[in-house]
Amino acid sequence: MRTLGELMMMLFFASLLMGGNSYGVKKSGGEKVTIIIKDINLFDGSSGKIRNNIDVLIVGNRIAKIGKNLKVQEGITIEGKGKYMTPGLIDNHWHSQLPLNLMELINCPAQYLTSIATWECGQMLMRGVTTIRDAGGNCAGLKRAIDEGYVTGPRIYPSQALIGQYSGHVDFRNVNFFQRSGVGRYHL
């Protein structure tokens, strides 16, 4: 059983490693920061085993090397102190532009929605989610801001348009657009 502290450190490292240019991983001018995390227990997600007392070298937002007793000339050193690290989680159905209930979405200013969506991206990283598949909504600007390092958040794979069936939960057609049949009745 892991302590809450160990789990939080594990999620922090996962978000640090896999998130789009987050936590200051990109220097001004596009220069990539080097980070080495020393003395961790690594679950890599593929071998089914935990590798003990491992170091992880990160350049930019990519893992460059995993091994024992790694050294770097300059960069940030984080002492893992035997904590656990795991790959980041993937959320394959998320809506970055739907962080509020429907009535709030309809009635709020666009900047308010964008601010909450931006905040929520940082929260996703803190929960260990480093990649998301946005299943519908205009997230192109948010994705770009994350990719360019202006916003802390997970990698976003957008679908942009909502896809759904007629009369389904994404059919927002106005009743006046339905085809008329008979007097005063609308049929789908």
C-alpha positions, 0 to 999 in steps of 0.5 A: 500500500502506497502512502498519499505522499508517494502517490502524489509525487508519482502523479507529479512526476508523471505530469512533469514528464508527459505533459505539454511544455508544463512546469517550466520545461521550456526556457525562453527562446525555445531552449529545452531544460534538462531535468534528472530525477534520481533514485526512483522506483519506476513502473514503466507500464510495459514490463509489469515489473518495478525497476528500483533505484533508477534515474530518469533524464528528461530533455524538454518534455521527453524522456531521453534516458533511463538508467542507474547513476545518470549524470548531467552537466547542467539542469535541474536535479530532483531527488526521488528518494525512493518514490514511485513513478509511472507513465502518465494516464490517458483520458480518451473521452474529455470535453475541454470546452464543457467544464460547466453545466449547460445553463452556465455554458449558454449564459457565460462570457467566452473568456470565462469559459476559456479561463475555466478550461485552462484551469481544468487542464492544469488540474488534469495534469495534477491528477496524472492525466498527461494526454487527452482525446478531446471528444468534441468542442473548439479546443484548437486555441487551448491545444495551441497554447499548451503546445507553445508553452503558454498554458500548463496542460496535457497533450490534446488530440482534438476532434473539434466537431461534436459527432452524434446522431439526429435527435441525440445529445449533440443535436442542437438544431432549432425547432424551426429548422425541422421539416413541417408535415401537416398543420402545426406539427413537426416531425423528425 
